């Protein structure tokens, strides 16, 4: 059962977090340019981020189930991963997605000053948090199940 839960957890992470990380990273570039047509460019990237963010809820759900199955829920590496995942999710939900929505709500052709740079910084932080979580998941310092 642990192998099945871990497989679903890893697949959900790849298929949900990956697209959000890429789309959110590309968004600031398109935020600096007027939309060539409604629903293209930045608007499409925002929809991708929103949609996959909802799907991304499966990552911690199956991660916690896997941790419980393996009996490692109290290990420091997993607690650190959970905290970093919560911070990344909060950053996405409270800063990145609303920031993208504000850029898209601006009148056509008007660029929100500093918005693209701020979104690039926030997205970089979001991606860095996920990179740290991935390393913790692979290395698992102090884990009895680690390599």
C-alpha positions as CSV (number, residue, x, y, z in Angstrom):
1,X,0.0,0.0,0.0
2,X,2.9,2.4,0.8
3,X,4.3,2.0,-2.7
4,X,0.9,2.8,-4.3
5,X,0.5,5.9,-2.0
6,X,4.0,7.0,-2.7
7,X,3.5,6.6,-6.5
8,X,0.3,8.6,-6.5
9,X,2.0,11.3,-4.3
10,X,5.0,11.6,-6.7
11,X,2.8,11.6,-9.8
12,X,0.5,14.2,-8.3
13,X,3.6,16.4,-7.5
14,X,4.9,16.1,-11.0
15,X,1.6,16.6,-12.8
16,X,0.3,19.4,-10.5
17,X,3.2,21.3,-9.1
18,X,5.3,21.2,-12.2
19,X,2.8,23.0,-14.4
20,X,2.1,25.6,-11.7
21,X,5.8,26.2,-11.3
22,X,6.3,26.6,-15.1
23,X,3.2,28.7,-15.8
24,X,3.8,31.0,-12.8
25,X,7.4,31.5,-13.9
26,X,6.4,32.4,-17.4
27,X,3.6,34.7,-16.4
28,X,5.7,37.8,-15.5
29,X,7.1,37.9,-19.1
30,X,3.6,38.0,-20.6
31,X,2.4,40.4,-17.9
32,X,4.7,43.0,-19.4
33,X,3.0,42.8,-22.8
34,X,-0.5,43.5,-24.0
35,X,-2.7,40.5,-24.7
36,X,-2.6,39.6,-28.4
37,X,-6.2,38.3,-28.1
38,X,-8.5,37.8,-25.1
39,X,-7.7,34.6,-23.1
40,X,-4.2,34.2,-24.6
41,X,-0.8,34.7,-23.0
42,X,-1.0,35.8,-19.4
43,X,-4.7,34.9,-19.0
44,X,-4.0,31.4,-20.1
45,X,-1.1,31.0,-17.8
46,X,-3.2,32.3,-14.9
47,X,-5.9,29.7,-15.7
48,X,-3.3,27.0,-15.7
49,X,-2.0,28.1,-12.3
50,X,-5.4,28.2,-10.8
51,X,-6.5,24.9,-12.2
52,X,-3.4,23.0,-11.3
53,X,-3.3,24.6,-7.8
54,X,-6.6,22.9,-7.1
55,X,-5.3,19.6,-8.4
56,X,-2.2,20.2,-6.3
57,X,-4.1,19.6,-3.1
58,X,-3.6,15.9,-3.8
59,X,0.1,16.2,-3.2
60,X,0.0,16.8,0.5
61,X,-3.0,14.5,1.0
62,X,-1.2,11.6,-0.5
63,X,2.1,12.7,1.1
64,X,0.5,12.6,4.6
65,X,-1.1,9.2,3.8
66,X,2.3,7.8,2.7
67,X,4.0,9.2,5.7
68,X,1.4,7.7,8.0
69,X,1.8,4.3,6.2
70,X,5.6,4.4,6.6
71,X,5.4,5.6,10.2
72,X,7.5,8.7,9.6
73,X,5.0,11.5,10.4
74,X,7.1,12.7,13.4
75,X,10.4,12.7,11.6
76,X,12.0,16.1,11.4
77,X,12.6,16.0,7.6
78,X,8.9,15.3,7.0
79,X,7.7,18.0,9.4
80,X,10.1,20.5,7.7
81,X,8.6,19.4,4.3
82,X,5.1,19.9,5.6
83,X,5.9,23.4,6.9
84,X,7.6,24.4,3.6
85,X,4.7,22.9,1.6
86,X,2.2,25.0,3.6
87,X,4.3,28.1,3.1
88,X,4.5,27.5,-0.7
89,X,0.7,26.9,-0.8
90,X,0.0,30.0,1.2
91,X,2.3,32.0,-1.1
92,X,0.5,30.7,-4.2
93,X,-3.0,31.3,-2.7
94,X,-2.4,34.7,-1.1
95,X,0.2,36.4,-3.3
96,X,0.9,34.8,-6.7
97,X,-2.7,34.0,-7.9
98,X,-4.1,37.3,-6.6
99,X,-1.2,39.2,-8.1
100,X,-1.8,37.6,-11.4
101,X,-5.5,38.4,-11.2
102,X,-4.6,42.1,-10.4
103,X,-2.4,42.3,-13.5
104,X,-5.1,40.8,-15.7
105,X,-7.8,43.1,-14.2
106,X,-5.8,46.2,-15.3
107,X,-7.2,48.1,-18.3
108,X,-6.1,46.8,-21.6
109,X,-2.6,47.9,-22.5
110,X,-1.9,49.3,-19.1
111,X,1.0,47.7,-17.2
112,X,0.8,47.6,-13.4
113,X,4.1,49.1,-12.2
114,X,6.4,46.6,-10.6
115,X,3.8,43.8,-10.7
116,X,5.8,41.6,-13.1
117,X,9.0,41.9,-11.0
118,X,7.1,41.2,-7.8
119,X,5.4,38.1,-9.3
120,X,8.8,36.9,-10.7
121,X,10.3,37.2,-7.2
122,X,7.3,35.5,-5.5
123,X,7.3,32.7,-8.1
124,X,11.1,32.2,-7.6
125,X,10.5,31.8,-3.9
126,X,7.6,29.4,-4.5
127,X,9.8,27.3,-6.8
128,X,12.8,27.4,-4.3
129,X,10.5,26.1,-1.6
130,X,9.4,23.2,-3.7
131,X,13.0,22.4,-4.7
132,X,13.9,22.2,-1.0
133,X,11.0,19.9,-0.3
134,X,12.1,17.7,-3.2
135,X,15.6,17.5,-1.7
136,X,14.2,16.7,1.7
137,X,12.1,14.0,0.2
138,X,15.1,12.4,-1.5
139,X,17.7,12.8,1.3
140,X,15.4,12.3,4.3
141,X,18.0,13.2,6.9
142,X,17.7,11.1,10.0
143,X,15.1,8.9,8.5
144,X,15.2,5.2,9.2
145,X,13.8,4.6,5.6
146,X,16.4,6.8,4.0
147,X,19.3,5.6,1.9
